[in-house]
Amino acid sequence: MDPFTAIAEFWWIGASAAGAGTIGWFGLRHQRAKGSRRLALHAARHELREARDAVTASRVEVRVARAELARAQADRAADRVPASEVFLARQRLQQAQREVRAAHAEIRLRRIQVSAARATIPRAKADPDSLPLARLMAAHTAIDTRWLEYETDPAKRIAFPAMSDVRQPSTAAYLAARAEAGRLRPPTPVTRMTPVEFAQYRAAVENLGKLFERAEREAWRAAGAGSGPSRQDDPHWVDLAQSVAQTVIARGTEAIARVAESNARNRERAGGRADATGAAPKADPAPPQGAATGPREDRPTRPPAAPVWPVPSRGARRPQD
């Protein structure tokens, strides 16, 4: 068949393939955009499924603990085990029942989160900054910014040294959570993430915020400035930090002055005791060999003696006094 004839006969195949490819590309793009908008909802549903699995596991633990308690009571009735075994089995059953109640409370919380995530799904043509991942990354950045203020502002660094001291348990816990959240943080707000990865990252950011609040409260309490700023957007808390820093500097200056005054009084007392006992002043140490010697300006010098010449003989008489 002539090539031109084949093209004329089957031209529609190429057009159909191009159209199908274009439609598929737009469909894939729409699906990705929809998935990014509903990412928080998918993550909340995933956490709800995990909470339900936890409830099922807790109920199994309750049944096992109840059976173990019944066996321990039977063995105790037969005098095969001591009474402590029954006590321990009862404690395990009570702990398993508390775990079930906690798991049910977790389910209620996850259901509320699913409803909130469904209600806050962005519109199709919404601003990219309103997407769930972008909002979560912005919250993460805000926490880091608040902590860096204590590292870069000299007044806050002086006023609240506990925020930079890794020996403080609250600060060490925050820094460990900060490293974990940084590890889970995606490179860009448009990075594709699975609901499981998003849920892990969100949990890390929430834990980071809680630990930062605790570390901040401990630092403010240690500085004597209360339990921390009541509102983070309060413009007066910067002035408060500067005033606390000035107070710390003033206290340090007063302490140095008191130490210097105490040392001066001790030296005066030591000098007065030496004068009262009549102790001879210590002789100046001999100058090192090769050093220039000469009269000191603060000590009177004796005039040199006249030379005796000629040398008297042995038979010469001494003058009578």
ChimeraX attribute file (.defattr): number of C-alpha atoms within 10 A of each C-alpha:
attribute: neighborCount
match mode: 1-to-1
recipient: residues
	/A:1	5
	/A:2	7
	/A:3	8
	/A:4	8
	/A:5	10
	/A:6	10
	/A:7	12
	/A:8	10
	/A:9	10
	/A:10	10
	/A:11	11
	/A:12	11
	/A:13	11
	/A:14	11
	/A:15	11
	/A:16	11
	/A:17	11
	/A:18	12
	/A:19	12
	/A:20	12
	/A:21	12
	/A:22	12
	/A:23	12
	/A:24	12
	/A:25	12
	/A:26	12
	/A:27	12
	/A:28	12
	/A:29	12
	/A:30	13
	/A:31	12
	/A:32	13
	/A:33	16
	/A:34	15
	/A:35	17
	/A:36	26
	/A:37	22
	/A:38	20
	/A:39	24
	/A:40	26
	/A:41	23
	/A:42	21
	/A:43	22
	/A:44	25
	/A:45	20
	/A:46	16
	/A:47	22
	/A:48	21
	/A:49	14
	/A:50	15
	/A:51	22
	/A:52	16
	/A:53	14
	/A:54	19
	/A:55	21
	/A:56	14
	/A:57	14
	/A:58	21
	/A:59	18
	/A:60	14
	/A:61	19
	/A:62	20
	/A:63	14
	/A:64	15
	/A:65	21
	/A:66	19
	/A:67	14
	/A:68	19
	/A:69	21
	/A:70	15
	/A:71	14
	/A:72	23
	/A:73	21
	/A:74	14
	/A:75	16
	/A:76	16
	/A:77	12
	/A:78	9
	/A:79	10
	/A:80	11
	/A:81	14
	/A:82	13
	/A:83	14
	/A:84	11
	/A:85	16
	/A:86	20
	/A:87	13
	/A:88	14
	/A:89	20
	/A:90	19
	/A:91	14
	/A:92	19
	/A:93	20
	/A:94	15
	/A:95	14
	/A:96	21
	/A:97	19
	/A:98	14
	/A:99	19
	/A:100	21
	/A:101	14
	/A:102	15
	/A:103	21
	/A:104	18
	/A:105	13
	/A:106	19
	/A:107	21
	/A:108	12
	/A:109	13
	/A:110	21
	/A:111	16
	/A:112	14
	/A:113	19
	/A:114	19
	/A:115	13
	/A:116	14
	/A:117	20
	/A:118	15
	/A:119	10
	/A:120	15
	/A:121	19
	/A:122	18
	/A:123	11
	/A:124	10
	/A:125	7
	/A:126	11
	/A:127	9
	/A:128	15
	/A:129	14
	/A:130	15
	/A:131	22
	/A:132	23
	/A:133	26
	/A:134	17
	/A:135	14
	/A:136	21
	/A:137	19
	/A:138	14
	/A:139	16
	/A:140	22
	/A:141	13
	/A:142	13
	/A:143	16
	/A:144	15
	/A:145	12
	/A:146	13
	/A:147	17
	/A:148	13
	/A:149	13
	/A:150	21
	/A:151	17
	/A:152	10
	/A:153	14
	/A:154	14
	/A:155	21
	/A:156	21
	/A:157	18
	/A:158	20
	/A:159	27
	/A:160	26
	/A:161	15
	/A:162	23
	/A:163	26
	/A:164	17
	/A:165	13
	/A:166	13
	/A:167	9
	/A:168	14
	/A:169	13
	/A:170	21
	/A:171	22
	/A:172	17
	/A:173	16
	/A:174	24
	/A:175	19
	/A:176	13
	/A:177	21
	/A:178	21
	/A:179	13
	/A:180	15
	/A:181	21
	/A:182	14
	/A:183	11
	/A:184	15
	/A:185	21
	/A:186	17
	/A:187	8
	/A:188	10
	/A:189	19
	/A:190	14
	/A:191	10
	/A:192	15
	/A:193	15
	/A:194	12
	/A:195	21
	/A:196	15
	/A:197	15
	/A:198	23
	/A:199	20
	/A:200	15
	/A:201	23
	/A:202	23
	/A:203	12
	/A:204	21
	/A:205	25
	/A:206	15
	/A:207	15
	/A:208	24
	/A:209	19
	/A:210	13
	/A:211	21
	/A:212	23
	/A:213	16
	/A:214	17
	/A:215	24
	/A:216	24
	/A:217	19
	/A:218	22
	/A:219	25
	/A:220	21
	/A:221	15
	/A:222	15
	/A:223	20
	/A:224	13
	/A:225	17
	/A:226	13
	/A:227	15
	/A:228	19
	/A:229	18
	/A:230	9
	/A:231	9
	/A:232	10
	/A:233	8
	/A:234	9
	/A:235	9
	/A:236	11
	/A:237	15
	/A:238	14
	/A:239	12
	/A:240	16
	/A:241	24
	/A:242	18
	/A:243	16
	/A:244	21
	/A:245	20
	/A:246	15
	/A:247	14
	/A:248	17
	/A:249	14
	/A:250	12
	/A:251	12
	/A:252	12
	/A:253	12
	/A:254	12
	/A:255	12
	/A:256	12
	/A:257	12
	/A:258	12
	/A:259	11
	/A:260	12
	/A:261	12
	/A:262	12
	/A:263	12
	/A:264	12
	/A:265	11
	/A:266	12
	/A:267	11
	/A:268	11
	/A:269	11
	/A:270	11
	/A:271	11
	/A:272	11
	/A:273	11
	/A:274	12
	/A:275	11
	/A:276	8
	/A:277	8
	/A:278	8
	/A:279	9
	/A:280	8
	/A:281	8
	/A:282	6
	/A:283	6
	/A:284	6
	/A:285	6
	/A:286	7
	/A:287	9
	/A:288	8
	/A:289	7
	/A:290	6
	/A:291	7
	/A:292	7
	/A:293	10
	/A:294	7
	/A:295	9
	/A:296	8
	/A:297	7
	/A:298	6
	/A:299	7
	/A:300	8
	/A:301	10
	/A:302	7
	/A:303	6
	/A:304	6
	/A:305	6
	/A:306	6
	/A:307	7
	/A:308	7
	/A:309	6
	/A:310	6
	/A:311	7
	/A:312	10
	/A:313	7
	/A:314	7
	/A:315	6
	/A:316	7
	/A:317	8
	/A:318	8
	/A:319	5
	/A:320	4
	/A:321	3
